[in-house]
Amino acid sequence: VPSKTYVLLRRPAGVFAASFSVELKFAVQECDPTTHEAVDPDEEAVDEEFPLDYQLDLDHTDFTARVPVSNFRNVWESVGKDSEALAKFELPQHKTLKDAIKGVVDLLGLIPCEGTDFVQHNATAQNVLLSGTFLGGHQVLARSAFSLAATGSGVDLKIAVRSDDHEISQLVMEAIS
């Protein structure tokens, strides 16, 4: 019988990344294929275990909702600089602005705002505005400046991340490194 399974995990405070092995544990009992009821309700089910060749990885993006904001500049200013994280990165694995933007957006778990992720043909630089909501309702914003590397290999990134919690800003920023 097809069904869904949900899992609830207790997350220790401050932990936003973990890996789990996956194992199915279930009970086997003979059932009527039409009614899905046990053929012999008095017969005890047999417990089974089946380890899956699958690793479940959680990171900060699993705690972030991609929520756009309508007026990025106003929201950016209202969050303020108190919990801002700034960094520069070289992204040699990305050869184009479009690939670099997609890669960073995926890493951060945020959504591009105001169409800033659209890259014009032959562009050598692009500013991208990103937003989302982190666990607990914390708004996360990022202003990023992508440019083709002067060396001709890869893309350079300057990024500022703001939220109302410095630890969240740092956590999001650390996803790139």
KOLRO-925131 format. One record per residue: x, y, z of N, C-alpha, C, O in turn; residue in three letters. Coordinates in nm, 4 decimals. Example, Ala and Ser with C-alpha at 12.3 -4.5 7.8 and 13.67 -1.06 7.14 Angstrom:
<nodes>
NODE, neast, nnorth, nup, caeast, canorth, caup, ceast, cnorth, cup, oeast, onorth, oup, res
NODE, 1.3190, -0.5690, 0.7800, 1.2300, -0.4500, 0.7800, 1.3200, -0.3300, 0.7800, 1.4236, -0.3319, 0.8465, ala
NODE, 1.2850, -0.2250, 0.7080, 1.3670, -0.1060, 0.7140, 1.2900, 0.0030, 0.7870, 1.3409, 0.1138, 0.8039, ser
</nodes>
This chain:
<nodes>
NODE, neast, nnorth, nup, caeast, canorth, caup, ceast, cnorth, cup, oeast, onorth, oup, res
NODE, 0.0855, -0.1171, 0.0000, 0.0000, 0.0000, 0.0000, 0.0903, 0.1237, 0.0000, 0.1687, 0.1425, 0.0931, val
NODE, 0.0804, 0.2073, -0.1021, 0.1613, 0.3297, -0.1041, 0.1234, 0.4199, 0.0129, 0.0057, 0.4354, 0.0454, pro
NODE, 0.2244, 0.4788, 0.0753, 0.1984, 0.5703, 0.1858, 0.3145, 0.6676, 0.1989, 0.4161, 0.6547, 0.1306, ser
NODE, 0.2984, 0.7638, 0.2866, 0.4017, 0.8633, 0.3119, 0.4523, 0.8452, 0.4538, 0.3802, 0.7989, 0.5422, lys
NODE, 0.5765, 0.8825, 0.4733, 0.6354, 0.8776, 0.6056, 0.6955, 1.0136, 0.6364, 0.7606, 1.0737, 0.5510, thr
NODE, 0.6747, 1.0615, 0.7557, 0.7314, 1.1882, 0.7999, 0.8211, 1.1610, 0.9198, 0.7927, 1.0735, 1.0016, tyr
NODE, 0.9271, 1.2354, 0.9289, 1.0220, 1.2181, 1.0380, 1.0382, 1.3522, 1.1084, 1.0502, 1.4566, 1.0442, val
NODE, 1.0384, 1.3476, 1.2386, 1.0602, 1.4669, 1.3190, 1.1905, 1.4470, 1.3950, 1.2064, 1.3490, 1.4679, leu
NODE, 1.2829, 1.5396, 1.3779, 1.4119, 1.5317, 1.4444, 1.4274, 1.6499, 1.5388, 1.3855, 1.7614, 1.5077, leu
NODE, 1.4873, 1.6249, 1.6531, 1.5189, 1.7338, 1.7441, 1.6566, 1.7858, 1.7045, 1.7536, 1.7103, 1.6987, arg
NODE, 1.6635, 1.9149, 1.6776, 1.7880, 1.9769, 1.6353, 1.8512, 2.0466, 1.7546, 1.7895, 2.1331, 1.8167, arg
NODE, 1.9755, 2.0085, 1.7866, 2.0434, 2.0807, 1.8951, 2.0612, 2.2280, 1.8583, 2.0832, 2.2611, 1.7418, pro
NODE, 2.0519, 2.3138, 1.9553, 2.0661, 2.4585, 1.9316, 2.1972, 2.4873, 1.8604, 2.3024, 2.4361, 1.8988, ala
NODE, 2.1903, 2.5702, 1.7557, 2.3095, 2.6105, 1.6834, 2.3596, 2.5126, 1.5798, 2.4590, 2.5405, 1.5127, gly
NODE, 2.2946, 2.3992, 1.5644, 2.3379, 2.2993, 1.4655, 2.2479, 2.3091, 1.3428, 2.1264, 2.2917, 1.3516, val
NODE, 2.3109, 2.3376, 1.2264, 2.2343, 2.3532, 1.1033, 2.2869, 2.2652, 0.9907, 2.2479, 2.2821, 0.8752, phe
NODE, 2.3752, 2.1714, 1.0237, 2.4267, 2.0792, 0.9227, 2.4453, 1.9428, 0.9884, 2.4971, 1.9329, 1.0997, ala
NODE, 2.4028, 1.8384, 0.9187, 2.4157, 1.7025, 0.9709, 2.4002, 1.6033, 0.8560, 2.3443, 1.6354, 0.7511, ala
NODE, 2.4506, 1.4831, 0.8780, 2.4344, 1.3734, 0.7822, 2.3782, 1.2530, 0.8561, 2.4143, 1.2255, 0.9706, ser
NODE, 2.2887, 1.1817, 0.7878, 2.2253, 1.0655, 0.8474, 2.2287, 0.9493, 0.7500, 2.2135, 0.9677, 0.6292, phe
NODE, 2.2485, 0.8303, 0.8029, 2.2265, 0.7123, 0.7199, 2.0770, 0.6837, 0.7269, 2.0105, 0.7218, 0.8233, ser
NODE, 2.0247, 0.6173, 0.6259, 1.8811, 0.5938, 0.6183, 1.8539, 0.4432, 0.6230, 1.9177, 0.3648, 0.5527, val
NODE, 1.7594, 0.4053, 0.7059, 1.7224, 0.2652, 0.7196, 1.5706, 0.2558, 0.7344, 1.5104, 0.3283, 0.8136, glu
NODE, 1.5106, 0.1673, 0.6588, 1.3671, 0.1438, 0.6719, 1.3447, 0.0384, 0.7788, 1.4087, -0.0667, 0.7779, leu
NODE, 1.2547, 0.0664, 0.8698, 1.2123, -0.0315, 0.9699, 1.0616, -0.0451, 0.9532, 0.9884, 0.0538, 0.9554, lys
NODE, 1.0168, -0.1683, 0.9366, 0.8752, -0.1885, 0.9096, 0.8318, -0.3247, 0.9605, 0.9142, -0.4089, 0.9962, phe
NODE, 0.7007, -0.3446, 0.9629, 0.6424, -0.4717, 1.0061, 0.5741, -0.5369, 0.8864, 0.5074, -0.4703, 0.8072, ala
NODE, 0.5921, -0.6679, 0.8746, 0.5341, -0.7435, 0.7639, 0.4221, -0.8303, 0.8189, 0.4382, -0.9033, 0.9167, val
NODE, 0.3074, -0.8193, 0.7516, 0.1925, -0.9003, 0.7908, 0.1110, -0.9269, 0.6647, 0.0960, -0.8394, 0.5794, gln
NODE, 0.0587, -1.0491, 0.6542, -0.0204, -1.0838, 0.5363, -0.1516, -1.0061, 0.5386, -0.2247, -1.0068, 0.6376, glu
NODE, -0.1800, -0.9378, 0.4248, -0.2991, -0.8532, 0.4145, -0.3827, -0.8944, 0.2939, -0.3313, -0.9467, 0.1951, cys
NODE, -0.5117, -0.8697, 0.3046, -0.6031, -0.8916, 0.1937, -0.5767, -0.7817, 0.0915, -0.5848, -0.6640, 0.1267, asp
NODE, -0.5449, -0.8154, -0.0358, -0.5110, -0.7131, -0.1352, -0.6267, -0.6187, -0.1686, -0.6039, -0.5086, -0.2189, pro
NODE, -0.7474, -0.6598, -0.1418, -0.8629, -0.5755, -0.1730, -0.8933, -0.4771, -0.0603, -0.9146, -0.3583, -0.0849, thr
NODE, -0.8951, -0.5265, 0.0622, -0.9326, -0.4421, 0.1761, -0.8127, -0.3824, 0.2498, -0.8273, -0.2878, 0.3272, thr
NODE, -0.6958, -0.4378, 0.2256, -0.5725, -0.3978, 0.2932, -0.5771, -0.4247, 0.4432, -0.4984, -0.3685, 0.5194, his
NODE, -0.6679, -0.5091, 0.4846, -0.6789, -0.5507, 0.6244, -0.5978, -0.6778, 0.6444, -0.5778, -0.7554, 0.5510, glu
NODE, -0.5506, -0.6983, 0.7688, -0.4752, -0.8194, 0.8001, -0.5630, -0.9420, 0.7783, -0.6792, -0.9443, 0.8188, ala
NODE, -0.5059, -1.0443, 0.7137, -0.5800, -1.1683, 0.6893, -0.6115, -1.2338, 0.8231, -0.7241, -1.2781, 0.8457, val
NODE, -0.5133, -1.2401, 0.9112, -0.5326, -1.2963, 1.0448, -0.4901, -1.1917, 1.1468, -0.3715, -1.1817, 1.1782, asp
NODE, -0.5857, -1.1121, 1.2001, -0.5513, -1.0040, 1.2925, -0.4796, -1.0521, 1.4192, -0.4103, -0.9746, 1.4852, pro
NODE, -0.4967, -1.1797, 1.4521, -0.4319, -1.2327, 1.5725, -0.2861, -1.2698, 1.5478, -0.2089, -1.2875, 1.6420, asp
NODE, -0.2493, -1.2812, 1.4210, -0.1110, -1.3148, 1.3878, -0.0231, -1.1916, 1.4078, -0.0565, -1.0824, 1.3619, glu
NODE, 0.0886, -1.2099, 1.4763, 0.1778, -1.0991, 1.5049, 0.2620, -1.0650, 1.3819, 0.3097, -1.1545, 1.3120, glu
NODE, 0.2796, -0.9381, 1.3562, 0.3606, -0.8929, 1.2426, 0.5083, -0.9214, 1.2698, 0.5530, -0.9247, 1.3845, ala
NODE, 0.5822, -0.9419, 1.1613, 0.7259, -0.9676, 1.1707, 0.8003, -0.8368, 1.1437, 0.7801, -0.7727, 1.0406, val
NODE, 0.8870, -0.7982, 1.2383, 0.9651, -0.6754, 1.2211, 1.0778, -0.6991, 1.1224, 1.1452, -0.8020, 1.1272, asp
NODE, 1.0979, -0.6029, 1.0325, 1.2034, -0.6107, 0.9307, 1.2827, -0.4803, 0.9316, 1.2323, -0.3751, 0.9711, glu
NODE, 1.4064, -0.4897, 0.8877, 1.4915, -0.3717, 0.8702, 1.5575, -0.3813, 0.7342, 1.5990, -0.4888, 0.6908, glu
NODE, 1.5666, -0.2655, 0.6666, 1.6282, -0.2632, 0.5343, 1.7106, -0.1350, 0.5214, 1.6557, -0.0270, 0.5001, phe
NODE, 1.8441, -0.1481, 0.5347, 1.9260, -0.0282, 0.5191, 1.9269, 0.0179, 0.3733, 1.9410, -0.0634, 0.2819, pro
NODE, 1.9119, 0.1480, 0.3526, 1.9142, 0.2044, 0.2178, 2.0534, 0.2591, 0.1892, 2.1201, 0.3124, 0.2778, leu
NODE, 2.0952, 0.2454, 0.0666, 2.2235, 0.3005, 0.0247, 2.2026, 0.4480, -0.0067, 2.2106, 0.4906, -0.1219, asp
NODE, 2.1754, 0.5253, 0.0990, 2.1414, 0.6663, 0.0819, 2.1878, 0.7417, 0.2058, 2.1690, 0.6958, 0.3185, tyr
NODE, 2.2471, 0.8552, 0.1842, 2.2891, 0.9422, 0.2924, 2.2035, 1.0683, 0.2869, 2.1971, 1.1338, 0.1829, gln
NODE, 2.1389, 1.1026, 0.3953, 2.0573, 1.2236, 0.4036, 2.1427, 1.3345, 0.4625, 2.1896, 1.3249, 0.5759, leu
NODE, 2.1621, 1.4393, 0.3848, 2.2428, 1.5518, 0.4291, 2.1538, 1.6733, 0.4471, 2.0749, 1.7074, 0.3590, asp
NODE, 2.1670, 1.7385, 0.5619, 2.0951, 1.8626, 0.5896, 2.1971, 1.9752, 0.6007, 2.3051, 1.9565, 0.6567, leu
NODE, 2.1630, 2.0911, 0.5477, 2.2463, 2.2090, 0.5667, 2.1541, 2.3288, 0.5887, 2.0322, 2.3131, 0.5968, asp
NODE, 2.2118, 2.4477, 0.5982, 2.1311, 2.5650, 0.6323, 2.0177, 2.5905, 0.5330, 1.9167, 2.6505, 0.5699, his
NODE, 2.0322, 2.5461, 0.4073, 1.9260, 2.5706, 0.3095, 1.7984, 2.4939, 0.3436, 1.6895, 2.5311, 0.2998, thr
NODE, 1.8123, 2.3868, 0.4219, 1.6933, 2.3128, 0.4649, 1.6149, 2.3881, 0.5720, 1.5039, 2.3486, 0.6074, asp
NODE, 1.6724, 2.4957, 0.6231, 1.6066, 2.5776, 0.7243, 1.5732, 2.7168, 0.6692, 1.5383, 2.8080, 0.7442, phe
NODE, 1.5846, 2.7308, 0.5368, 1.5628, 2.8601, 0.4727, 1.4531, 2.8498, 0.3677, 1.4557, 2.7607, 0.2828, thr
NODE, 1.3574, 2.9406, 0.3736, 1.2523, 2.9481, 0.2713, 1.2904, 3.0584, 0.1732, 1.3321, 3.1669, 0.2136, ala
NODE, 1.2758, 3.0301, 0.0453, 1.3070, 3.1285, -0.0598, 1.1882, 3.2243, -0.0731, 1.0938, 3.1994, -0.1481, arg
NODE, 1.1958, 3.3328, 0.0008, 1.0857, 3.4294, 0.0045, 1.1356, 3.5628, -0.0528, 1.2263, 3.6246, 0.0030, val
NODE, 1.0759, 3.6065, -0.1643, 1.1194, 3.7344, -0.2226, 1.0656, 3.8529, -0.1436, 0.9674, 3.8415, -0.0703, pro
NODE, 1.1320, 3.9666, -0.1602, 1.0821, 4.0925, -0.1041, 1.0509, 4.1853, -0.2211, 1.1151, 4.1786, -0.3259, val
NODE, 0.9515, 4.2718, -0.2018, 0.9071, 4.3549, -0.3136, 0.9911, 4.4813, -0.3314, 1.0069, 4.5281, -0.4442, ser
NODE, 1.0442, 4.5367, -0.2257, 1.1265, 4.6571, -0.2379, 1.2564, 4.6315, -0.1628, 1.2716, 4.6704, -0.0470, asn
NODE, 1.3495, 4.5655, -0.2307, 1.4722, 4.5179, -0.1675, 1.5476, 4.6299, -0.0970, 1.5880, 4.6139, 0.0182, phe
NODE, 1.5668, 4.7417, -0.1636, 1.6476, 4.8508, -0.1065, 1.5926, 4.8966, 0.0292, 1.6693, 4.9164, 0.1234, arg
NODE, 1.4602, 4.9136, 0.0394, 1.4008, 4.9567, 0.1664, 1.4190, 4.8518, 0.2754, 1.4509, 4.8847, 0.3896, asn
NODE, 1.3987, 4.7265, 0.2396, 1.4137, 4.6189, 0.3382, 1.5601, 4.6082, 0.3800, 1.5894, 4.5917, 0.4984, val
NODE, 1.6524, 4.6176, 0.2838, 1.7969, 4.6121, 0.3123, 1.8349, 4.7196, 0.4146, 1.9047, 4.6912, 0.5120, trp
NODE, 1.7891, 4.8415, 0.3922, 1.8219, 4.9516, 0.4832, 1.7575, 4.9323, 0.6202, 1.8168, 4.9678, 0.7221, glu
NODE, 1.6366, 4.8762, 0.6232, 1.5682, 4.8571, 0.7515, 1.6363, 4.7499, 0.8372, 1.6310, 4.7573, 0.9600, ser
NODE, 1.6994, 4.6513, 0.7750, 1.7704, 4.5486, 0.8516, 1.8961, 4.6084, 0.9143, 1.9318, 4.5730, 1.0266, val
NODE, 1.9621, 4.6969, 0.8444, 2.0792, 4.7655, 0.8986, 2.2063, 4.6830, 0.8922, 2.2050, 4.5657, 0.8548, gly
NODE, 2.3178, 4.7483, 0.9303, 2.4506, 4.6885, 0.9172, 2.4963, 4.6097, 1.0399, 2.6003, 4.5440, 1.0345, lys
NODE, 2.4225, 4.6145, 1.1490, 2.4697, 4.5546, 1.2737, 2.5070, 4.4073, 1.2613, 2.6025, 4.3626, 1.3248, asp
NODE, 2.4345, 4.3324, 1.1821, 2.4592, 4.1885, 1.1685, 2.5035, 4.1531, 1.0268, 2.4727, 4.0449, 0.9768, ser
NODE, 2.5757, 4.2442, 0.9629, 2.6191, 4.2223, 0.8253, 2.7478, 4.1405, 0.8214, 2.8372, 4.1590, 0.9039, glu
NODE, 2.7556, 4.0502, 0.7244, 2.8778, 3.9743, 0.6978, 2.9224, 4.0071, 0.5558, 2.8418, 4.0041, 0.4628, ala
NODE, 3.0510, 4.0386, 0.5391, 3.1062, 4.0753, 0.4085, 3.2173, 3.9784, 0.3720, 3.2918, 3.9326, 0.4586, leu
NODE, 3.2282, 3.9468, 0.2415, 3.3371, 3.8588, 0.1970, 3.3576, 3.8718, 0.0473, 3.2698, 3.9170, -0.0262, ala
NODE, 3.4766, 3.8305, 0.0042, 3.5103, 3.8200, -0.1377, 3.5510, 3.6762, -0.1644, 3.6171, 3.6127, -0.0823, lys
NODE, 3.5108, 3.6260, -0.2797, 3.5421, 3.4884, -0.3168, 3.5866, 3.4816, -0.4622, 3.5417, 3.5597, -0.5460, phe
NODE, 3.6741, 3.3886, -0.4902, 3.7066, 3.3523, -0.6268, 3.6329, 3.2225, -0.6551, 3.6381, 3.1287, -0.5756, glu
NODE, 3.5651, 3.2174, -0.7673, 3.4862, 3.0992, -0.8045, 3.5411, 3.0408, -0.9350, 3.4777, 3.0549, -1.0396, leu
NODE, 3.6576, 2.9757, -0.9309, 3.7202, 2.9255, -1.0532, 3.6417, 2.8127, -1.1199, 3.6603, 2.7858, -1.2386, pro
NODE, 3.5544, 2.7471, -1.0443, 3.4756, 2.6373, -1.1008, 3.3657, 2.6866, -1.1951, 3.3102, 2.6076, -1.2715, gln
NODE, 3.3341, 2.8146, -1.1906, 3.2308, 2.8722, -1.2769, 3.2966, 2.9547, -1.3867, 3.3786, 3.0423, -1.3591, his
NODE, 3.2604, 2.9264, -1.5105, 3.3218, 2.9944, -1.6253, 3.2396, 3.1119, -1.6764, 3.2913, 3.1982, -1.7474, lys
NODE, 3.1103, 3.1154, -1.6400, 3.0239, 3.2239, -1.6865, 2.9522, 3.2878, -1.5681, 2.9384, 3.2265, -1.4622, thr
NODE, 2.9068, 3.4114, -1.5868, 2.8294, 3.4779, -1.4820, 2.7022, 3.3997, -1.4504, 2.6668, 3.3819, -1.3339, leu
NODE, 2.6345, 3.3537, -1.5538, 2.5085, 3.2818, -1.5355, 2.5286, 3.1574, -1.4484, 2.4502, 3.1326, -1.3568, lys
NODE, 2.6334, 3.0794, -1.4766, 2.6607, 2.9589, -1.3971, 2.6968, 2.9950, -1.2533, 2.6517, 2.9294, -1.1594, asp
NODE, 2.7775, 3.0987, -1.2361, 2.8180, 3.1403, -1.1015, 2.6975, 3.1865, -1.0199, 2.6842, 3.1512, -0.9028, ala
NODE, 2.6110, 3.2645, -1.0812, 2.4916, 3.3133, -1.0110, 2.4033, 3.1967, -0.9700, 2.3577, 3.1906, -0.8558, ile
NODE, 2.3788, 3.1047, -1.0616, 2.2963, 2.9881, -1.0282, 2.3600, 2.9079, -0.9153, 2.2909, 2.8659, -0.8225, lys
NODE, 2.4913, 2.8863, -0.9226, 2.5600, 2.8097, -0.8190, 2.5516, 2.8744, -0.6824, 2.5272, 2.8062, -0.5829, gly
NODE, 2.5715, 3.0047, -0.6761, 2.5669, 3.0752, -0.5478, 2.4241, 3.0808, -0.4941, 2.4026, 3.0640, -0.3741, val
NODE, 2.3277, 3.1039, -0.5807, 2.1873, 3.1052, -0.5373, 2.1513, 2.9694, -0.4751, 2.0871, 2.9640, -0.3703, val
NODE, 2.1926, 2.8608, -0.5397, 2.1651, 2.7274, -0.4859, 2.2355, 2.7045, -0.3526, 2.1764, 2.6480, -0.2606, asp
NODE, 2.3606, 2.7476, -0.3411, 2.4364, 2.7308, -0.2165, 2.3741, 2.8072, -0.1004, 2.3700, 2.7576, 0.0121, leu
NODE, 2.3262, 2.9270, -0.1277, 2.2731, 3.0111, -0.0207, 2.1302, 2.9769, 0.0180, 2.0882, 3.0054, 0.1301, leu
NODE, 2.0547, 2.9161, -0.0732, 1.9156, 2.8832, -0.0431, 1.8250, 3.0048, -0.0434, 1.7198, 3.0048, 0.0205, gly
NODE, 1.8657, 3.1086, -0.1153, 1.7865, 3.2320, -0.1241, 1.7284, 3.2451, -0.2644, 1.7621, 3.1674, -0.3536, leu
NODE, 1.6410, 3.3438, -0.2836, 1.5783, 3.3642, -0.4138, 1.6203, 3.5007, -0.4696, 1.6247, 3.5990, -0.3956, ile
NODE, 1.6509, 3.5072, -0.5985, 1.6836, 3.6373, -0.6589, 1.5616, 3.7305, -0.6562, 1.4479, 3.6865, -0.6727, pro
NODE, 1.5875, 3.8578, -0.6353, 1.4811, 3.9579, -0.6285, 1.4906, 4.0542, -0.7460, 1.5985, 4.0805, -0.7990, cys
NODE, 1.3760, 4.1052, -0.7846, 1.3634, 4.2136, -0.8816, 1.4299, 4.1822, -1.0158, 1.4755, 4.2728, -1.0856, glu
NODE, 1.4353, 4.0533, -1.0517, 1.4896, 4.0123, -1.1812, 1.6389, 4.0337, -1.1961, 1.6903, 4.0343, -1.3079, gly
NODE, 1.7097, 4.0512, -1.0849, 1.8523, 4.0818, -1.0925, 1.9383, 3.9627, -1.1333, 2.0579, 3.9792, -1.1573, thr
NODE, 1.8813, 3.8450, -1.1416, 1.9595, 3.7278, -1.1828, 1.9641, 3.7117, -1.3347, 2.0327, 3.6226, -1.3848, asp
NODE, 1.8928, 3.7957, -1.4081, 1.8954, 3.7878, -1.5539, 2.0245, 3.8516, -1.6045, 2.0511, 3.9691, -1.5791, phe
NODE, 2.1043, 3.7723, -1.6767, 2.2339, 3.8189, -1.7257, 2.2229, 3.8520, -1.8743, 2.1832, 3.7683, -1.9554, val
NODE, 2.2589, 3.9752, -1.9081, 2.2595, 4.0179, -2.0485, 2.3704, 3.9445, -2.1247, 2.4739, 3.9101, -2.0676, gln
NODE, 2.3474, 3.9214, -2.2535, 2.4484, 3.8591, -2.3387, 2.5755, 3.9441, -2.3377, 2.5676, 4.0665, -2.3482, his
NODE, 2.6896, 3.8824, -2.3256, 2.8216, 3.9477, -2.3236, 2.8466, 4.0340, -2.1998, 2.9398, 4.1144, -2.1996, asn
NODE, 2.7665, 4.0196, -2.0958, 2.7902, 4.0954, -1.9723, 2.9184, 4.0457, -1.9060, 2.9495, 3.9268, -1.9118, ala
NODE, 2.9916, 4.1354, -1.8440, 3.1134, 4.0983, -1.7722, 3.0971, 4.1144, -1.6212, 3.1855, 4.0764, -1.5444, thr
NODE, 2.9834, 4.1710, -1.5786, 2.9557, 4.1889, -1.4363, 2.8047, 4.1883, -1.4145, 2.7274, 4.2199, -1.5049, ala
NODE, 2.7643, 4.1521, -1.2936, 2.6214, 4.1454, -1.2618, 2.6034, 4.1609, -1.1115, 2.6711, 4.0940, -1.0334, gln
NODE, 2.5123, 4.2490, -1.0705, 2.4737, 4.2613, -0.9302, 2.3442, 4.1836, -0.9109, 2.2504, 4.1976, -0.9894, asn
NODE, 2.3392, 4.1014, -0.8057, 2.2224, 4.0180, -0.7800, 2.1773, 4.0404, -0.6359, 2.2578, 4.0352, -0.5429, val
NODE, 2.0477, 4.0654, -0.6189, 1.9859, 4.0838, -0.4884, 1.9132, 3.9551, -0.4517, 1.8390, 3.8997, -0.5328, leu
NODE, 1.9347, 3.9076, -0.3289, 1.8775, 3.7797, -0.2865, 1.8053, 3.7962, -0.1524, 1.8424, 3.8801, -0.0702, leu
NODE, 1.7015, 3.7147, -0.1322, 1.6319, 3.7197, -0.0035, 1.5762, 3.5832, 0.0332, 1.5647, 3.4933, -0.0502, ser
NODE, 1.5421, 3.5707, 0.1605, 1.4811, 3.4491, 0.2114, 1.4446, 3.4681, 0.3573, 1.4704, 3.5727, 0.4169, gly
NODE, 1.3843, 3.3650, 0.4133, 1.3484, 3.3670, 0.5544, 1.4074, 3.2436, 0.6207, 1.3825, 3.1310, 0.5775, thr
NODE, 1.4855, 3.2651, 0.7256, 1.5511, 3.1568, 0.7971, 1.4625, 3.1105, 0.9125, 1.3731, 3.1825, 0.9570, phe
NODE, 1.4890, 2.9902, 0.9594, 1.4171, 2.9302, 1.0717, 1.3933, 3.0327, 1.1829, 1.4861, 3.1017, 1.2251, leu
NODE, 1.2712, 3.0420, 1.2290, 1.2369, 3.1376, 1.3336, 1.1877, 3.2701, 1.2793, 1.1633, 3.3632, 1.3561, gly
NODE, 1.1723, 3.2804, 1.1455, 1.1209, 3.4017, 1.0852, 1.2247, 3.5099, 1.0634, 1.1890, 3.6260, 1.0432, gly
NODE, 1.3527, 3.4746, 1.0670, 1.4593, 3.5726, 1.0463, 1.4771, 3.6006, 0.8973, 1.5082, 3.5104, 0.8195, his
NODE, 1.4574, 3.7249, 0.8593, 1.4760, 3.7624, 0.7195, 1.6255, 3.7660, 0.6886, 1.7052, 3.8171, 0.7673, gln
NODE, 1.6630, 3.7100, 0.5704, 1.8021, 3.7083, 0.5261, 1.8075, 3.7767, 0.3900, 1.7288, 3.7454, 0.3006, val
NODE, 1.9005, 3.8699, 0.3752, 1.9172, 3.9438, 0.2500, 2.0641, 3.9378, 0.2087, 2.1535, 3.9354, 0.2932, leu
NODE, 2.0872, 3.9354, 0.0784, 2.2246, 3.9375, 0.0283, 2.2333, 4.0277, -0.0935, 2.1475, 4.0250, -0.1817, ala
NODE, 2.3394, 4.1077, -0.0960, 2.3730, 4.1883, -0.2136, 2.5033, 4.1316, -0.2665, 2.6032, 4.1260, -0.1949, arg
NODE, 2.5018, 4.0896, -0.3920, 2.6201, 4.0247, -0.4482, 2.6609, 4.0921, -0.5782, 2.5772, 4.1365, -0.6568, ser
NODE, 2.7913, 4.0983, -0.5986, 2.8481, 4.1553, -0.7213, 2.9371, 4.0483, -0.7846, 3.0413, 4.0120, -0.7300, ala
NODE, 2.8942, 3.9992, -0.8996, 2.9686, 3.8979, -0.9738, 3.0431, 3.9678, -1.0871, 2.9897, 4.0593, -1.1498, phe
NODE, 3.1657, 3.9248, -1.1131, 3.2392, 3.9773, -1.2283, 3.3310, 3.8686, -1.2823, 3.3840, 3.7866, -1.2073, ser
NODE, 3.3484, 3.8698, -1.4141, 3.4413, 3.7751, -1.4732, 3.5806, 3.8069, -1.4209, 3.6205, 3.9232, -1.4161, leu
NODE, 3.6542, 3.7041, -1.3818, 3.7866, 3.7228, -1.3241, 3.8807, 3.7877, -1.4250, 3.8775, 3.7556, -1.5438, ala
NODE, 3.9640, 3.8789, -1.3769, 4.0596, 3.9476, -1.4639, 4.1583, 3.8491, -1.5261, 4.2120, 3.8738, -1.6340, ala
NODE, 4.1816, 3.7384, -1.4577, 4.2746, 3.6368, -1.5085, 4.2137, 3.5567, -1.6228, 4.2837, 3.4840, -1.6932, thr
NODE, 4.0840, 3.5705, -1.6401, 4.0153, 3.4979, -1.7472, 3.9700, 3.3595, -1.7071, 3.9123, 3.2867, -1.7878, gly
NODE, 3.9956, 3.3227, -1.5830, 3.9502, 3.1901, -1.5392, 3.8596, 3.2031, -1.4178, 3.9060, 3.2281, -1.3065, ser
NODE, 3.7313, 3.1862, -1.4403, 3.6367, 3.1889, -1.3306, 3.5668, 3.3217, -1.3125, 3.5694, 3.4093, -1.3990, gly
NODE, 3.5037, 3.3332, -1.1961, 3.4224, 3.4496, -1.1627, 3.4608, 3.4954, -1.0224, 3.4847, 3.4133, -0.9338, val
NODE, 3.4666, 3.6265, -1.0030, 3.4907, 3.6840, -0.8712, 3.3565, 3.7252, -0.8116, 3.2651, 3.7662, -0.8832, asp
NODE, 3.3464, 3.7137, -0.6793, 3.2227, 3.7475, -0.6095, 3.2534, 3.8331, -0.4882, 3.3400, 3.7994, -0.4075, leu
NODE, 3.1824, 3.9435, -0.4759, 3.1811, 4.0240, -0.3529, 3.0379, 4.0150, -0.3021, 2.9430, 4.0361, -0.3777, lys
NODE, 3.0229, 3.9837, -0.1741, 2.8876, 3.9641, -0.1218, 2.8750, 4.0187, 0.0201, 2.9676, 4.0103, 0.1008, ile
NODE, 2.7585, 4.0743, 0.0474, 2.7210, 4.1202, 0.1814, 2.5907, 4.0501, 0.2182, 2.4953, 4.0498, 0.1404, ala
NODE, 2.5876, 3.9913, 0.3363, 2.4677, 3.9227, 0.3846, 2.4222, 3.9921, 0.5124, 2.5022, 4.0187, 0.6021, val
NODE, 2.2921, 4.0212, 0.5191, 2.2341, 4.0840, 0.6380, 2.1155, 4.0023, 0.6880, 2.0390, 3.9451, 0.6104, arg
NODE, 2.1032, 3.9991, 0.8190, 1.9829, 3.9491, 0.8857, 1.9793, 4.0173, 1.0215, 2.0673, 4.0974, 1.0529, ser
NODE, 1.8802, 3.9869, 1.1009, 1.8744, 4.0490, 1.2336, 1.9576, 3.9712, 1.3352, 1.9597, 4.0058, 1.4533, asp
NODE, 2.0268, 3.8652, 1.2892, 2.1087, 3.7813, 1.3766, 2.2430, 3.7577, 1.3076, 2.2478, 3.6984, 1.1999, asp
NODE, 2.3517, 3.8036, 1.3691, 2.4842, 3.7927, 1.3073, 2.5224, 3.6470, 1.2791, 2.5856, 3.6187, 1.1773, his
NODE, 2.4849, 3.5547, 1.3673, 2.5169, 3.4129, 1.3460, 2.4529, 3.3607, 1.2176, 2.5135, 3.2805, 1.1465, glu
NODE, 2.3318, 3.4051, 1.1875, 2.2640, 3.3623, 1.0651, 2.3354, 3.4215, 0.9447, 2.3559, 3.3520, 0.8451, ile
NODE, 2.3732, 3.5470, 0.9517, 2.4473, 3.6088, 0.8404, 2.5759, 3.5316, 0.8136, 2.6080, 3.5033, 0.6981, ser
NODE, 2.6498, 3.4971, 0.9187, 2.7733, 3.4220, 0.9044, 2.7480, 3.2816, 0.8485, 2.8210, 3.2351, 0.7609, gln
NODE, 2.6458, 3.2155, 0.8986, 2.6114, 3.0802, 0.8529, 2.5824, 3.0792, 0.7040, 2.6302, 2.9914, 0.6320, leu
NODE, 2.5051, 3.1753, 0.6573, 2.4738, 3.1836, 0.5146, 2.6005, 3.2119, 0.4347, 2.6227, 3.1509, 0.3301, val
NODE, 2.6828, 3.3030, 0.4827, 2.8073, 3.3372, 0.4130, 2.9009, 3.2166, 0.4045, 2.9645, 3.1951, 0.3013, met
NODE, 2.9099, 3.1385, 0.5111, 2.9998, 3.0236, 0.5150, 2.9621, 2.9156, 0.4153, 3.0443, 2.8288, 0.3856, glu
NODE, 2.8411, 2.9182, 0.3631, 2.7992, 2.8178, 0.2643, 2.8812, 2.8298, 0.1367, 2.8963, 2.7320, 0.0635, ala
NODE, 2.9340, 2.9476, 0.1095, 3.0102, 2.9671, -0.0151, 3.1514, 2.9134, 0.0000, 3.2062, 2.8567, -0.0945, ile
NODE, 3.2110, 2.9304, 0.1169, 3.3515, 2.8891, 0.1334, 3.3696, 2.7396, 0.1490, 3.4823, 2.6922, 0.1635, ser
</nodes>
